[in-house]
């Protein structure tokens, strides 16, 4: 299987606006070279909440992703120092950075302002405006512009070519959601000792593997008892329709008692992570599975065809996952270990 490592994170894409300042030159007055500004908003002009959340959680000095980027060029012969402010009007706070450029220099500043709660409650593509304002260090305005952008639904996941951005599916893994606690409270009724301890270091590898199997089965049966049904809802609107899809948050799937394979996979991963167990989401062409490491430090995972929840036995779901994964070459299997995504700074969306 191909273990996905997050080595190249998303840059800010699309929506260029090259600026023609159009300054007037008075007679007998020499026109001094003026700074130039280039704005790129979103990914091909669309902002995905999953990426915006990731960027806003990074330290500004360590940022590798921006919801908006502003490239400042200094064609003059003196040092440039300016205050650049970016805001998605009605959707985010304003973020400010100081541009400092030597003569002839240029630099791209990545902006990932903190977004308002409504941003993560939006479930349809909507139009918005990026506002960029630049002042000198005395507070005098030297440049201002707006750029149209589209806000994608908070449920829209952009996979990219060859599932390049698959690690970001960990943003849908929400272990501390209260509705998941309800599932676990039901699951304890399906184990003999009414315990879901996760990994216990005093157990042998064989004992822990058996315990992991029992706990996974208990979760499967609890979800079945809650009436979870398979509904294949994945359509998104906007660009990248071949590379993006709708993924429901676990709380939404539980509230609607429905989930497709990727919805259910992030739900199971959330439940396993809640118990302190190492979860994985495995993606193959047209399907997704959930998995859990059978014991701390083990190289073995228990995989489940979660789309069969409520439609088959747990044993049949495990066997189906084994058969399904065996059909593909390792290069066709994308495996996201949630803990590795966390280590890369990918956390649950609000």
N, C-alpha and C positions, 0 to 999 in steps of 0.2 A: 504494500500500500504506500501511497505517497503522503508523507507527513508534511502538512503545510506549515512553513515557517514564515512569519511576517517579517520579511527583510526589506520590502519596498512598500512604503505606505503611500496613501493617495495624495497627489499634489492637487492644487487648485486648477480647475480646467475651464476652458471655454469663455465665451462672452467678451472677447477683446474689445477695448475701446481705445484706439490710439488718439491722442489728444492733439488737436491743432489749436493752439492758443489764440491765434489771430490777433496778436497785439498790434496796435497802431505805432508806426514810427513817425515821429515829428520831423519836419524839415531840419536838415543839418544836425540831426541827433543820431548817434550811433546806437543801433539796436544790440543790446547785450544778449548773449545766449541765455535762453530761459530753460528751466527744468522741464522735463517731459514726464508724463504719467500714463501708464498703461494699466487698465483694470481688467481682471478676469474674474468672473463670478460663477461659482458653482462648477459642476461637471457638465460641460456643454450647455451652460446656462441654467442648470438645474441643481438645486441644493438638496442633498439627501440628509435627513436628520441623523442617520447612523454615522455618517462621516463627520458631520458638524459636531456631534456630541464628542466624538473621539478627539477632534482638534481642540475643542474648548477645554478638555481635561489635560492637555499637554501644557507644560511650561512654555511660555512665549519664547524663551531663549533656546528651547530644544524642539520647537515645533517642526514637524515634517509634513503637516497638512494644513491647508487653509480653506475655509468656506469661500473666502474672497482673497485674491492676491492683488497687490498694487506694486508695480515695477516703477521705480523712480530713477530717472537718468539725469545726471548733472553735466551738461556740456560746457559749463562755464569754467573759468580759471581760478575760482575761489571755492573754499570749503562751503558745503551746503548743510544746513541743519534746519529741519522742518518738523512740524507736528502733523501726523497723518491720522485722521479719524475715520472709522468705517462703522456703518450701522445698517442693518436690514430693517427698514422702517416698519414699525409695528410688530416686529418679530424678535428683535434682539436688543441687548444693551449696546452701547457704543464702546468700541475698543480703540485705544489710542496707542500709537507707536511713534518713536522719534526716528526720523530718517536722517542719517549722518553719512554724507558722501564726499569723498575727495574729488578734486577737479577731474572731469572725464569719467567718473565712476558711475556705476549703475547697480541697483540691488532690488531684489524682489522681496517684499515684506508680506508674510502670510498672516492673515487675520482670521481668527475663529472666535468671534464674540460669543458671550454667553447668551443663549436663546431663552426666550420667555416660555413659561409652561404651555401656552397654546400651541407652540411649535411642535411639541411632542404629543399633542392631542389632535393634531390635524390629520384627517384620514382621506384627503383628496388633494389633487394637484391644484395649486392656486398661484396667482400672479403676485409678485412682490417687487420692491424697489431697493436696490443697494445705493446708499448715499455715501460718497467719499468727499471729505473736506480736508483741505491742507491749509495750514497757517504757518507764518514764520514764528520765531520764538517770542516775538512781541505780541502775538495774538492777531496779527493782521492777516486777513484771508488772501491767499495767493492762488487758490484753485478750488473749484467745487464741481462735482458732476454726479449724475445718477445713472444707474444701469439697471435695466429690467432683468428680472430673474424669476424662475418658477420654483416654488417650494413643493417638494415631493411629500407624499404621505409618509407619516412616521412608520408605517408598516412596509415601506418599499425597500427591498434589499437589492443592491446592485452587485452582481457577481463578478462582472468583468469577463474578459476573454480567458478561457481555460480556468475559470473560477479563481482568478487572481486575488480577488478580495474576499474569498470565502472565510478567512478568520474573523471577519466582522460579524458573522452570524452569531458569535458569542455575545453580541449586544442584545440579542433576544433571549439569552439565558438569564433568567431573573430569579435567583435562588431565594430571595428574601420576600417575595410577594406573599401577602397574607393568604391568598386563595390557594397557594401551593401548600401552605401549612395545613389547610383543610384536607388536601389529598393525603398528606402523610398521616394525619390523625385517623383517617379511614384505613390507610394501609396497615397500621399496626394490628388491626383486627384479623389480618390474613397471615400473621406469623405466630407460631405456637407460644412464644414467650412474650408477645406483645411489645417487642422492642425493634427499633430500627437504628442500630448503633453505628452503621457505616463500617469503616475499617477499625479493627481492634488489634493492636500490635502484639498482644499475648497469644493470638491464634496462629496456628501453623498456616502455611500457604494453602494447603488443602482445605482446612477448616474455614478459612476466610473466603475461599472461592465458593464453597457451599453456602456460606452466609450471604455473600453477594448475590448469588442466584436466588435465594429465598427472598431477599429484600426487593430485588428487581421484579420478581413475580408478584409480590404483595402490592407493589405500585401499579403494575399492570392490571391486577384484579380490582384495585380500588378505582382506577379510572374506568374500567369496564362497568363497575357498579354505579358509577356516577353518570352513566349513559353517554360517554364520549363516542361520537360517531364520525365516520370518515366523510368529509365533504371537501372536494378538490377545488378550493377557491384560491386563485393565485394571480388573477389578471391585474395588471397595473396600467396606468395611463401616463402619457408623456413619452419622452425619448427612451432609447435603450430597451425597447420592449422584448427583444430577444435575449437580453443580458440581465434583466431584472425581473423580480416577481414580488407579489404581496406575501408577507410572512406575518401571521398573527402572533401577538404576544401570548404567552401562556394564560394570562388572566382573561384575555379575550376568548381564547379557545374554550376555557373552562366555563365562562359565562354563557357561551353559545352552544356548549356541549358538542362542538364539532371541530375537526382539525384535518388537514391533509398531512402528507408524510413529513414535510419540513416543519410544519406547525407542531406536530406531535414530537418530533425529534428534539426541538428546543425545549419543549415541556419536560420530557424525560430528563434531558441534560440538566435542567433547572432543579428537578427533584433530587437527582444524584448529587449535584453540587451542594445543595442544601444540607445533605448528610455528610459532607466532607469527602465525598468520593470523586474520583477523577472521571469526568464524563467526556464523551466525544460525540461529534456529529459527523457522520460519514455520508458523502454525496457521490452518487454514481449517475450516469446519464438517465434522467427522468425519474429518479427516486432518491430517497434519503433514509438512513437508518440512525438509530441511537445506540450508543455503546457505553459501557462502564468498565474501568479497569477492575479486574477480579480481585486484586489485592494490592496493597501499597507496595510499590517497587516492582510489581510483576510486569512482564511484557505482554500478557494475555488480556484480552478484552472480551466481555460478553456482549454480543450484538443482538439487537432486537428489531424486527420489522414492525415498527410502531404503528404503521398504517393498519395493522390487523387488530389493534386494540378494540375490544368489543365485538370482534367478528370471528375470533378463533381463540384457541387456547394459548397460554404463554409458551408452552413447549413448541407449538406450531409456529409461533412468531419467531422464536429463536432459530428453529430449523429453516424457516423461510429466509432469514437474514444470512445464514451460512450459505445456503444455495445461491442466493442473489449475489453475494460478494464474490463467490467462487467463479461466477461467470465472467468477471472482468479482469483484464490485465492490471497490474499495479498502477500503471500510468493513467488509467481511466478512473481511479478511485481517489477522491479528495477527502482527506481526513483532518478534521479540526479538533485538536485536543484543547478543551476549554481552558485548562490551567495555563497552557502556553500562550493562548490569546490574552489571558489576564496579565501574564508576565510582560506582554508587549503593550500593555496599557489599554486594552479593549475591555471596557466595563459595561454593565447593563445600561440601557437607555432609561432615562427617567420615566 
